[in-house]
Amino acid sequence: TRNPDRYSIFIDGEFVLGIDKKTVEDMDLRVGKLVDEKDLKKITSQEEL
């Protein structure tokens, strides 16, 4: 069953990680947004909290 509060993050068409809705909102993530390595590290560290 899919959790509606979780999102799958893909970079260049490849699955990278699943994140919480709050992280999506906090990081202002949206389809087509450019994410660099620094942003990806922030996202990953926020998910570990």
CHARMM-style PDB file with segment names, atoms N, HN, CA, C and O in Angstrom:
ATOM      1  N   THR     1       0.837  -1.182   0.000  1.00  0.00      PROA
ATOM      2  CA  THR     1       0.000   0.000   0.000  1.00  0.00      PROA
ATOM      3  C   THR     1       0.883   1.246   0.000  1.00  0.00      PROA
ATOM      4  O   THR     1       1.848   1.348   0.757  1.00  0.00      PROA
ATOM      5  N   ARG     2       0.533   2.168  -0.850  1.00  0.00      PROA
ATOM      6  HN  ARG     2      -0.251   2.086  -1.465  1.00  0.00      PROA
ATOM      7  CA  ARG     2       1.313   3.400  -0.990  1.00  0.00      PROA
ATOM      8  C   ARG     2       0.934   4.383   0.107  1.00  0.00      PROA
ATOM      9  O   ARG     2      -0.248   4.596   0.377  1.00  0.00      PROA
ATOM     10  N   ASN     3       1.938   4.982   0.736  1.00  0.00      PROA
ATOM     11  HN  ASN     3       2.898   4.809   0.516  1.00  0.00      PROA
ATOM     12  CA  ASN     3       1.730   5.990   1.769  1.00  0.00      PROA
ATOM     13  C   ASN     3       1.644   7.361   1.087  1.00  0.00      PROA
ATOM     14  O   ASN     3       2.615   7.795   0.467  1.00  0.00      PROA
ATOM     15  N   PRO     4       0.498   8.050   1.192  1.00  0.00      PROA
ATOM     16  CA  PRO     4       0.331   9.345   0.509  1.00  0.00      PROA
ATOM     17  C   PRO     4       1.217  10.454   1.074  1.00  0.00      PROA
ATOM     18  O   PRO     4       1.344  11.510   0.455  1.00  0.00      PROA
ATOM     19  N   ASP     5       1.827  10.235   2.230  1.00  0.00      PROA
ATOM     20  HN  ASP     5       1.724   9.377   2.733  1.00  0.00      PROA
ATOM     21  CA  ASP     5       2.707  11.240   2.828  1.00  0.00      PROA
ATOM     22  C   ASP     5       4.180  10.991   2.509  1.00  0.00      PROA
ATOM     23  O   ASP     5       5.059  11.638   3.078  1.00  0.00      PROA
ATOM     24  N   ARG     6       4.449  10.049   1.598  1.00  0.00      PROA
ATOM     25  HN  ARG     6       3.735   9.523   1.136  1.00  0.00      PROA
ATOM     26  CA  ARG     6       5.826   9.754   1.180  1.00  0.00      PROA
ATOM     27  C   ARG     6       5.950  10.027  -0.319  1.00  0.00      PROA
ATOM     28  O   ARG     6       5.014   9.796  -1.085  1.00  0.00      PROA
ATOM     29  N   TYR     7       7.100  10.513  -0.716  1.00  0.00      PROA
ATOM     30  HN  TYR     7       7.860  10.701  -0.093  1.00  0.00      PROA
ATOM     31  CA  TYR     7       7.356  10.831  -2.113  1.00  0.00      PROA
ATOM     32  C   TYR     7       8.630  10.141  -2.567  1.00  0.00      PROA
ATOM     33  O   TYR     7       9.580   9.999  -1.796  1.00  0.00      PROA
ATOM     34  N   SER     8       8.645   9.717  -3.809  1.00  0.00      PROA
ATOM     35  HN  SER     8       7.874   9.832  -4.436  1.00  0.00      PROA
ATOM     36  CA  SER     8       9.834   9.107  -4.403  1.00  0.00      PROA
ATOM     37  C   SER     8      10.591  10.182  -5.160  1.00  0.00      PROA
ATOM     38  O   SER     8      10.012  10.937  -5.941  1.00  0.00      PROA
ATOM     39  N   ILE     9      11.895  10.242  -4.918  1.00  0.00      PROA
ATOM     40  HN  ILE     9      12.366   9.629  -4.284  1.00  0.00      PROA
ATOM     41  CA  ILE     9      12.739  11.224  -5.588  1.00  0.00      PROA
ATOM     42  C   ILE     9      13.553  10.517  -6.668  1.00  0.00      PROA
ATOM     43  O   ILE     9      14.241   9.529  -6.409  1.00  0.00      PROA
ATOM     44  N   PHE    10      13.454  11.048  -7.876  1.00  0.00      PROA
ATOM     45  HN  PHE    10      12.895  11.850  -8.086  1.00  0.00      PROA
ATOM     46  CA  PHE    10      14.189  10.532  -9.023  1.00  0.00      PROA
ATOM     47  C   PHE    10      15.102  11.631  -9.540  1.00  0.00      PROA
ATOM     48  O   PHE    10      14.692  12.786  -9.649  1.00  0.00      PROA
ATOM     49  N   ILE    11      16.329  11.273  -9.855  1.00  0.00      PROA
ATOM     50  HN  ILE    11      16.661  10.334  -9.766  1.00  0.00      PROA
ATOM     51  CA  ILE    11      17.261  12.207 -10.479  1.00  0.00      PROA
ATOM     52  C   ILE    11      17.711  11.580 -11.783  1.00  0.00      PROA
ATOM     53  O   ILE    11      18.204  10.452 -11.813  1.00  0.00      PROA
ATOM     54  N   ASP    12      17.534  12.327 -12.859  1.00  0.00      PROA
ATOM     55  HN  ASP    12      17.133  13.243 -12.834  1.00  0.00      PROA
ATOM     56  CA  ASP    12      17.852  11.834 -14.205  1.00  0.00      PROA
ATOM     57  C   ASP    12      17.165  10.500 -14.478  1.00  0.00      PROA
ATOM     58  O   ASP    12      17.746   9.603 -15.088  1.00  0.00      PROA
ATOM     59  N   GLY    13      15.917  10.382 -14.017  1.00  0.00      PROA
ATOM     60  HN  GLY    13      15.445  11.111 -13.521  1.00  0.00      PROA
ATOM     61  CA  GLY    13      15.128   9.190 -14.276  1.00  0.00      PROA
ATOM     62  C   GLY    13      15.421   8.004 -13.386  1.00  0.00      PROA
ATOM     63  O   GLY    13      14.813   6.945 -13.547  1.00  0.00      PROA
ATOM     64  N   GLU    14      16.348   8.161 -12.442  1.00  0.00      PROA
ATOM     65  HN  GLU    14      16.841   9.021 -12.311  1.00  0.00      PROA
ATOM     66  CA  GLU    14      16.704   7.065 -11.537  1.00  0.00      PROA
ATOM     67  C   GLU    14      16.208   7.343 -10.133  1.00  0.00      PROA
ATOM     68  O   GLU    14      16.369   8.449  -9.617  1.00  0.00      PROA
ATOM     69  N   PHE    15      15.598   6.326  -9.508  1.00  0.00      PROA
ATOM     70  HN  PHE    15      15.468   5.427  -9.927  1.00  0.00      PROA
ATOM     71  CA  PHE    15      15.146   6.461  -8.127  1.00  0.00      PROA
ATOM     72  C   PHE    15      16.348   6.689  -7.219  1.00  0.00      PROA
ATOM     73  O   PHE    15      17.348   5.976  -7.300  1.00  0.00      PROA
ATOM     74  N   VAL    16      16.232   7.707  -6.343  1.00  0.00      PROA
ATOM     75  HN  VAL    16      15.419   8.286  -6.277  1.00  0.00      PROA
ATOM     76  CA  VAL    16      17.316   8.026  -5.417  1.00  0.00      PROA
ATOM     77  C   VAL    16      16.913   7.707  -3.985  1.00  0.00      PROA
ATOM     78  O   VAL    16      17.659   7.043  -3.265  1.00  0.00      PROA
ATOM     79  N   LEU    17      15.736   8.175  -3.565  1.00  0.00      PROA
ATOM     80  HN  LEU    17      15.130   8.714  -4.150  1.00  0.00      PROA
ATOM     81  CA  LEU    17      15.269   7.885  -2.215  1.00  0.00      PROA
ATOM     82  C   LEU    17      13.806   8.261  -2.064  1.00  0.00      PROA
ATOM     83  O   LEU    17      13.244   8.984  -2.887  1.00  0.00      PROA
ATOM     84  N   GLY    18      13.198   7.756  -0.993  1.00  0.00      PROA
ATOM     85  HN  GLY    18      13.655   7.169  -0.324  1.00  0.00      PROA
ATOM     86  CA  GLY    18      11.843   8.120  -0.633  1.00  0.00      PROA
ATOM     87  C   GLY    18      11.903   9.094   0.530  1.00  0.00      PROA
ATOM     88  O   GLY    18      12.671   8.901   1.473  1.00  0.00      PROA
ATOM     89  N   ILE    19      11.085  10.149   0.459  1.00  0.00      PROA
ATOM     90  HN  ILE    19      10.462  10.305  -0.307  1.00  0.00      PROA
ATOM     91  CA  ILE    19      11.113  11.153   1.518  1.00  0.00      PROA
ATOM     92  C   ILE    19       9.709  11.498   1.990  1.00  0.00      PROA
ATOM     93  O   ILE    19       8.720  11.219   1.313  1.00  0.00      PROA
ATOM     94  N   ASP    20       9.648  12.102   3.152  1.00  0.00      PROA
ATOM     95  HN  ASP    20      10.452  12.328   3.702  1.00  0.00      PROA
ATOM     96  CA  ASP    20       8.401  12.496   3.780  1.00  0.00      PROA
ATOM     97  C   ASP    20       7.857  13.786   3.160  1.00  0.00      PROA
ATOM     98  O   ASP    20       8.620  14.603   2.644  1.00  0.00      PROA
ATOM     99  N   LYS    21       6.551  13.960   3.213  1.00  0.00      PROA
ATOM    100  HN  LYS    21       5.931  13.296   3.632  1.00  0.00      PROA
ATOM    101  CA  LYS    21       5.892  15.156   2.686  1.00  0.00      PROA
ATOM    102  C   LYS    21       6.470  16.430   3.301  1.00  0.00      PROA
ATOM    103  O   LYS    21       6.620  17.438   2.610  1.00  0.00      PROA
ATOM    104  N   LYS    22       6.795  16.392   4.592  1.00  0.00      PROA
ATOM    105  HN  LYS    22       6.674  15.574   5.154  1.00  0.00      PROA
ATOM    106  CA  LYS    22       7.346  17.573   5.268  1.00  0.00      PROA
ATOM    107  C   LYS    22       8.682  17.979   4.648  1.00  0.00      PROA
ATOM    108  O   LYS    22       8.959  19.169   4.503  1.00  0.00      PROA
ATOM    109  N   THR    23       9.501  17.014   4.286  1.00  0.00      PROA
ATOM    110  HN  THR    23       9.277  16.047   4.404  1.00  0.00      PROA
ATOM    111  CA  THR    23      10.781  17.316   3.643  1.00  0.00      PROA
ATOM    112  C   THR    23      10.549  17.965   2.283  1.00  0.00      PROA
ATOM    113  O   THR    23      11.248  18.910   1.919  1.00  0.00      PROA
ATOM    114  N   VAL    24       9.579  17.466   1.536  1.00  0.00      PROA
ATOM    115  HN  VAL    24       9.011  16.698   1.832  1.00  0.00      PROA
ATOM    116  CA  VAL    24       9.236  18.057   0.237  1.00  0.00      PROA
ATOM    117  C   VAL    24       8.878  19.526   0.426  1.00  0.00      PROA
ATOM    118  O   VAL    24       9.352  20.391  -0.310  1.00  0.00      PROA
ATOM    119  N   GLU    25       8.039  19.798   1.418  1.00  0.00      PROA
ATOM    120  HN  GLU    25       7.653  19.096   2.016  1.00  0.00      PROA
ATOM    121  CA  GLU    25       7.611  21.173   1.680  1.00  0.00      PROA
ATOM    122  C   GLU    25       8.770  22.028   2.184  1.00  0.00      PROA
ATOM    123  O   GLU    25       8.971  23.143   1.704  1.00  0.00      PROA
ATOM    124  N   ASP    26       9.532  21.515   3.146  1.00  0.00      PROA
ATOM    125  HN  ASP    26       9.369  20.609   3.537  1.00  0.00      PROA
ATOM    126  CA  ASP    26      10.645  22.276   3.733  1.00  0.00      PROA
ATOM    127  C   ASP    26      11.712  22.634   2.698  1.00  0.00      PROA
ATOM    128  O   ASP    26      12.292  23.718   2.749  1.00  0.00      PROA
ATOM    129  N   MET    27      11.965  21.729   1.770  1.00  0.00      PROA
ATOM    130  HN  MET    27      11.493  20.848   1.729  1.00  0.00      PROA
ATOM    131  CA  MET    27      13.013  21.944   0.762  1.00  0.00      PROA
ATOM    132  C   MET    27      12.460  22.572  -0.523  1.00  0.00      PROA
ATOM    133  O   MET    27      13.198  22.783  -1.485  1.00  0.00      PROA
ATOM    134  N   ASP    28      11.153  22.867  -0.530  1.00  0.00      PROA
ATOM    135  HN  ASP    28      10.553  22.695   0.252  1.00  0.00      PROA
ATOM    136  CA  ASP    28      10.486  23.453  -1.698  1.00  0.00      PROA
ATOM    137  C   ASP    28      10.752  22.626  -2.957  1.00  0.00      PROA
ATOM    138  O   ASP    28      11.065  23.167  -4.018  1.00  0.00      PROA
ATOM    139  N   LEU    29      10.622  21.310  -2.819  1.00  0.00      PROA
ATOM    140  HN  LEU    29      10.368  20.871  -1.958  1.00  0.00      PROA
ATOM    141  CA  LEU    29      10.870  20.408  -3.943  1.00  0.00      PROA
ATOM    142  C   LEU    29       9.652  20.346  -4.848  1.00  0.00      PROA
ATOM    143  O   LEU    29       8.512  20.383  -4.385  1.00  0.00      PROA
ATOM    144  N   ARG    30       9.911  20.249  -6.148  1.00  0.00      PROA
ATOM    145  HN  ARG    30      10.837  20.219  -6.524  1.00  0.00      PROA
ATOM    146  CA  ARG    30       8.845  20.121  -7.140  1.00  0.00      PROA
ATOM    147  C   ARG    30       9.426  19.482  -8.400  1.00  0.00      PROA
ATOM    148  O   ARG    30      10.641  19.457  -8.596  1.00  0.00      PROA
ATOM    149  N   VAL    31       8.564  18.982  -9.222  1.00  0.00      PROA
ATOM    150  HN  VAL    31       7.577  19.002  -9.062  1.00  0.00      PROA
ATOM    151  CA  VAL    31       8.997  18.351 -10.471  1.00  0.00      PROA
ATOM    152  C   VAL    31       9.772  19.373 -11.298  1.00  0.00      PROA
ATOM    153  O   VAL    31       9.315  20.495 -11.515  1.00  0.00      PROA
ATOM    154  N   GLY    32      10.942  18.965 -11.750  1.00  0.00      PROA
ATOM    155  HN  GLY    32      11.313  18.053 -11.574  1.00  0.00      PROA
ATOM    156  CA  GLY    32      11.756  19.818 -12.607  1.00  0.00      PROA
ATOM    157  C   GLY    32      12.744  20.709 -11.874  1.00  0.00      PROA
ATOM    158  O   GLY    32      13.564  21.372 -12.509  1.00  0.00      PROA
ATOM    159  N   LYS    33      12.677  20.736 -10.549  1.00  0.00      PROA
ATOM    160  HN  LYS    33      12.010  20.198 -10.034  1.00  0.00      PROA
ATOM    161  CA  LYS    33      13.612  21.572  -9.791  1.00  0.00      PROA
ATOM    162  C   LYS    33      15.013  20.981  -9.901  1.00  0.00      PROA
ATOM    163  O   LYS    33      15.201  19.769  -9.796  1.00  0.00      PROA
ATOM    164  N   LEU    34      15.983  21.852 -10.111  1.00  0.00      PROA
ATOM    165  HN  LEU    34      15.830  22.836 -10.196  1.00  0.00      PROA
ATOM    166  CA  LEU    34      17.371  21.403 -10.160  1.00  0.00      PROA
ATOM    167  C   LEU    34      17.872  21.180  -8.742  1.00  0.00      PROA
ATOM    168  O   LEU    34      17.742  22.045  -7.875  1.00  0.00      PROA
ATOM    169  N   VAL    35      18.441  20.016  -8.525  1.00  0.00      PROA
ATOM    170  HN  VAL    35      18.546  19.313  -9.229  1.00  0.00      PROA
ATOM    171  CA  VAL    35      18.955  19.641  -7.203  1.00  0.00      PROA
ATOM    172  C   VAL    35      20.425  19.281  -7.375  1.00  0.00      PROA
ATOM    173  O   VAL    35      20.773  18.379  -8.136  1.00  0.00      PROA
ATOM    174  N   ASP    36      21.282  20.003  -6.653  1.00  0.00      PROA
ATOM    175  HN  ASP    36      20.999  20.736  -6.035  1.00  0.00      PROA
ATOM    176  CA  ASP    36      22.705  19.681  -6.736  1.00  0.00      PROA
ATOM    177  C   ASP    36      23.090  18.750  -5.588  1.00  0.00      PROA
ATOM    178  O   ASP    36      22.256  18.384  -4.760  1.00  0.00      PROA
ATOM    179  N   GLU    37      24.345  18.384  -5.557  1.00  0.00      PROA
ATOM    180  HN  GLU    37      25.023  18.681  -6.230  1.00  0.00      PROA
ATOM    181  CA  GLU    37      24.814  17.431  -4.539  1.00  0.00      PROA
ATOM    182  C   GLU    37      24.607  17.980  -3.125  1.00  0.00      PROA
ATOM    183  O   GLU    37      24.254  17.235  -2.211  1.00  0.00      PROA
ATOM    184  N   LYS    38      24.826  19.273  -2.950  1.00  0.00      PROA
ATOM    185  HN  LYS    38      25.113  19.879  -3.692  1.00  0.00      PROA
ATOM    186  CA  LYS    38      24.639  19.918  -1.646  1.00  0.00      PROA
ATOM    187  C   LYS    38      23.175  19.805  -1.193  1.00  0.00      PROA
ATOM    188  O   LYS    38      22.898  19.487  -0.036  1.00  0.00      PROA
ATOM    189  N   ASP    39      22.241  20.071  -2.123  1.00  0.00      PROA
ATOM    190  HN  ASP    39      22.466  20.330  -3.062  1.00  0.00      PROA
ATOM    191  CA  ASP    39      20.815  19.949  -1.807  1.00  0.00      PROA
ATOM    192  C   ASP    39      20.461  18.513  -1.447  1.00  0.00      PROA
ATOM    193  O   ASP    39      19.713  18.274  -0.499  1.00  0.00      PROA
ATOM    194  N   LEU    40      20.994  17.564  -2.197  1.00  0.00      PROA
ATOM    195  HN  LEU    40      21.602  17.759  -2.967  1.00  0.00      PROA
ATOM    196  CA  LEU    40      20.703  16.154  -1.949  1.00  0.00      PROA
ATOM    197  C   LEU    40      21.185  15.739  -0.563  1.00  0.00      PROA
ATOM    198  O   LEU    40      20.516  14.968   0.124  1.00  0.00      PROA
ATOM    199  N   LYS    41      22.342  16.247  -0.151  1.00  0.00      PROA
ATOM    200  HN  LYS    41      22.886  16.874  -0.709  1.00  0.00      PROA
ATOM    201  CA  LYS    41      22.846  15.946   1.193  1.00  0.00      PROA
ATOM    202  C   LYS    41      21.928  16.530   2.261  1.00  0.00      PROA
ATOM    203  O   LYS    41      21.686  15.892   3.286  1.00  0.00      PROA
ATOM    204  N   LYS    42      21.413  17.742   2.028  1.00  0.00      PROA
ATOM    205  HN  LYS    42      21.609  18.260   1.195  1.00  0.00      PROA
ATOM    206  CA  LYS    42      20.471  18.369   2.972  1.00  0.00      PROA
ATOM    207  C   LYS    42      19.200  17.532   3.090  1.00  0.00      PROA
ATOM    208  O   LYS    42      18.704  17.282   4.188  1.00  0.00      PROA
ATOM    209  N   ILE    43      18.686  17.107   1.946  1.00  0.00      PROA
ATOM    210  HN  ILE    43      19.089  17.311   1.054  1.00  0.00      PROA
ATOM    211  CA  ILE    43      17.464  16.300   1.924  1.00  0.00      PROA
ATOM    212  C   ILE    43      17.689  15.003   2.692  1.00  0.00      PROA
ATOM    213  O   ILE    43      16.866  14.614   3.521  1.00  0.00      PROA
ATOM    214  N   THR    44      18.794  14.344   2.414  1.00  0.00      PROA
ATOM    215  HN  THR    44      19.462  14.661   1.741  1.00  0.00      PROA
ATOM    216  CA  THR    44      19.109  13.081   3.074  1.00  0.00      PROA
ATOM    217  C   THR    44      19.254  13.265   4.576  1.00  0.00      PROA
ATOM    218  O   THR    44      18.740  12.458   5.350  1.00  0.00      PROA
ATOM    219  N   SER    45      19.951  14.319   4.999  1.00  0.00      PROA
ATOM    220  HN  SER    45      20.369  14.974   4.369  1.00  0.00      PROA
ATOM    221  CA  SER    45      20.146  14.529   6.438  1.00  0.00      PROA
ATOM    222  C   SER    45      18.834  14.889   7.122  1.00  0.00      PROA
ATOM    223  O   SER    45      18.616  14.498   8.269  1.00  0.00      PROA
ATOM    224  N   GLN    46      17.961  15.618   6.449  1.00  0.00      PROA
ATOM    225  HN  GLN    46      18.138  15.935   5.518  1.00  0.00      PROA
ATOM    226  CA  GLN    46      16.664  15.955   7.039  1.00  0.00      PROA
ATOM    227  C   GLN    46      15.817  14.696   7.216  1.00  0.00      PROA
ATOM    228  O   GLN    46      15.078  14.577   8.194  1.00  0.00      PROA
ATOM    229  N   GLU    47      15.921  13.774   6.289  1.00  0.00      PROA
ATOM    230  HN  GLU    47      16.521  13.871   5.495  1.00  0.00      PROA
ATOM    231  CA  GLU    47      15.165  12.527   6.382  1.00  0.00      PROA
ATOM    232  C   GLU    47      15.645  11.658   7.536  1.00  0.00      PROA
ATOM    233  O   GLU    47      14.879  10.848   8.058  1.00  0.00      PROA
ATOM    234  N   GLU    48      16.888  11.814   7.936  1.00  0.00      PROA
ATOM    235  HN  GLU    48      17.510  12.472   7.511  1.00  0.00      PROA
ATOM    236  CA  GLU    48      17.436  10.999   9.018  1.00  0.00      PROA
ATOM    237  C   GLU    48      17.006  11.491  10.392  1.00  0.00      PROA
ATOM    238  O   GLU    48      17.203  10.791  11.385  1.00  0.00      PROA
ATOM    239  N   LEU    49      16.420  12.689  10.464  1.00  0.00      PROA
ATOM    240  HN  LEU    49      16.261  13.258   9.657  1.00  0.00      PROA
ATOM    241  CA  LEU    49      15.996  13.251  11.756  1.00  0.00      PROA
ATOM    242  C   LEU    49      14.783  12.563  12.315  1.00  0.00      PROA
ATOM    243  OT1 LEU    49      14.310  12.924  13.393  1.00  0.00      PROA
TER     244      LEU     49
END
